[in-house]
Amino acid sequence: MDFIVAGFIKAIELLVSGDSSTWTAVLATLQVSTCSMLLSIGAGLPCGFVIGYFDFKYKKHVRTLLDTLLALPTVFIGLAVYAFISHQGPLGEMGLLFTLTGIAIGQTILAFPIVTAITASTIENIDQDLKLTLVTLGAGKRHIIATCLWEVRYGILAAAVTAYGRVLTEVGISMMVGGNIKYQTRTVTTAIALETSKGLFADGIALGIVLIMIAFIVNLSLSFLRRQ
């Protein structure tokens, strides 16, 4: 129990003292997580709406594929991204390996099926009477779509927060694609793995507490937005 108590004390010290390595990791984590969340929303929201709103021939197959993508391990995504952006890969000339941009690409791939699946499920659960009422009143397609999106705004917000929480806590992609370079691509999760592997449990717990605090603030923000 002593090292757990020491971890809490260490966490307070790291935050209060403004430790550069800690805050650099925190900022890197927030930067790549926010970027990947926004990109996944930009791509996943329209895809999820199309899957959930319209009926088409291979819809069940698309949903099965989407559910399969939800189970992709982060190490596999990291391996795939690494293969593409490494110096021998097709995108090697872009210099994305061991950069925050490379990590964001991998995390976007991880978050995309989450946003898409939750959005599709939310759209499918819209009351059919709402659509019929809008059509009866002579509403155009744009107005119907806008109204449906407004009705499921909390579901979309939940999809965004869920995706953000997923990428915030992943370690496989960040480690493989980013390389865990101090002051450059080291995130909170990769720092925790590193400190624990060195036997510095107090430092690992301290960083874990910082990560929990970030997640708590994100969920607190969601609760605040729901009350508005």
Secondary structure, DSSP 8 states (H G I E B T S, - for coil): -HHHHHHHHHHHHHHHHT-HHHHHHHHHHHHHHHHHHHHHHHHHHHHHHHHHH---TTHHHHHHHHHHHHT--HHHHHHHHHHHHSTTSTTGGG--TTSHHHHHHHHHHHHHHHHHHHHHHHHHTS-HHHHHHHHHTT--HHHHHHHHHHHTHHHHHHHHHHHHHHHHH--HHIIIII---TTTT--HHHHHHHHHHTT-HHHHHHHHHHHHHHHHHHHHHHHHHHH-
